[in-house]
Each structure stands twice: as C-alpha cells, then as structure tokens.
Amino acid sequence: MFEKVPAQEGFYGTEGVPSSEINRLQRQAEFANEVSKELLESEELAGKTLLDAGAGSSSAGFAQFVEDRGGQYIPLDLRAEMLHALKEKRGETDHAEEEGFGAGVQGSIMELPFADESINLAHERFVLMHLSPDERKKAVSELMRVSKEKIFLVEFNWDSLASSSNDPRLLDFKKYSAELQKLSGIEPNMGDRLPELIEAAAPGKAYHLTRFDRGEGNYTDDFVGLAQISSDMALRQMPPEDAHSPEDQEKRERLRKLAEEFLRLKKEMEESPFVCVPHQIVGAEIEK
C-alpha cells in the first residue's frame, strides 16, 4: 500500500504533478531507462531486491528489466500521483497493490522507510539535482544505509546541451533554464558533482562513473514540454504579491519575465522543429 506523508515543497510545489508533466516524463524516459539498464547489465538480479528511490512515473521499462531478470523492483517516490501513474503504465491491477512493496512506497529519499541493509541494490535517477547540498549527502547516506551491495546514482549534465547550428531558441532555452534553476535551488550539472558528493557521503568507498551521450537529433517535443513546465515553475516560484521588499519585487519581476520567455520559446518550437545534442547523463556505481 502507499504510505502517506505530508505534501512537501519541491520541483512541482505542494499541489502535485500535473498530468501533462507526467506524460512528458514518460515520453522522454526511454533513454534514461536504457542508461539504468546498462548500469545494471552485469549485475546478478535473480532473487534480489532493487529499490528505485524517486522512481517517478516513467520507470516502467526499468522495472520490467529488473523483473525479467528475476529481481524484485521496489519503487519509492515522494508523490503519490507518480506512483499511481507508474502502476497504471505497468498495467497493474488493484490486487497487485496488496502484494507488497512492488505496488510502490510513498516516502522521502532522505528518510527511507527500510531497515539497515534490507535491500540488495539501491538506485536513484534525477533526484539529487533537486536537493540542497546537505540533503544530497543525507540521501546518498540513506541509500548506503539500506543497501547490502551497491548503489547506483544517475544525474544530468545540462551544460552539455548543444546544437551544431547554434539554434538561437536552444541557446535562449539553455540560458533561461540556467537562471530558473539557480533561482529554484536546482543543480543542473549534478552529474559532474557526483564524485565530490560520493566522497563526502561515502568516504573511502570505491565507485565508477560512466557518461552517456546521445547523438544530435530532433528532440523538439521534449523541449516543448520542458518549456511549458518551466514557465509554470517560474510562476510558482514567485514571491507573493504582498511581499514588498525590493528583493522580492525584483525576483517576482524576473520570474514573470522568465515565464513569458519560456512560453515564447514553446510557441516557436511548436512552429518549427530543430535538432540538438541533449544533455549528458552520468551514472555512478558505488560499492557497499
């Protein structure tokens, strides 16, 4: 059964994740799932449990990979709607919810509801980038605590986003995204920060990094969705209208402008496709 926790602030605010964003995440998940599969390709999964912390709605392919190889997939997410969407994507019935953790556990990566070394392998994907430095360290420590064997971390490097034509829409998107991420406390190049984090959270543990790149291609639909959710996020981050300090007024005006620019880019992208090299993904494998 889903374990209930209070709503928390985060990338999507307290009101939950919109269905349009769940659909976008599912569309773009194919490559991310392939990255996770490749990281675990050499692992013996039969008879083992794998915790996917921050599973989201788009890990159905990864879950099937684990189960096809005889493992037990345990998704955990802060958002109940993400777990429900994942369950729906996998075609699970209400009966499956009674069968244990496979139906999903709602909880925080920083306070995992599992005993020490009760999970064989632990995995997270694109969660650490949304946490503060102290929270990231806590999250990795928690993954180390509950796992018996290894943990796997998967994060983006947004600075690698590029296009051979230097498309101005992509350059603007990259610039505005960097500003919004900074205002929102997001680390867009968490992949490059993983060695520093691992050494702080798991000192002395052996680890290995793998970088995954995609070729240049048409990813317009993904960036149209990203532009919309970025505009929504900018509006959600705005200080309330009754906050009158110069800093609040300046931040409110800048976020309003960012929201408008993302909608402009969305319209331009919808009208004309473009090609780019998407952001790199970095995977880390840490020995317990």
Secondary structure, 3 states (H helix, E strand, C coil): CCCCCCCCCCCCCCCCCCHHHHHHHHHCHHHHHHHHHHHCCCCCCCCCEEEEECCCCCCHHHHHHHHHCCCEEEEEECCHHHHHHHHHHCCCCHHHHHHCHHHCEECCCCCCCCCCCCEEEEEEECCHHHCCHHHHHHHHHHHHHHEEEEEEEEEEEHHHCECCCCCHHHHHHHHHHHHHHHHHCCCCCHHHHHHHHHHHHCCCCCEEEEEECCCCEECHHHHHHHHHHHHHHHHHCCCCCCCCCHHHHHHHHHHHHHHHHHHHHHHHHHHCCCEEECCEEEEEEEEC
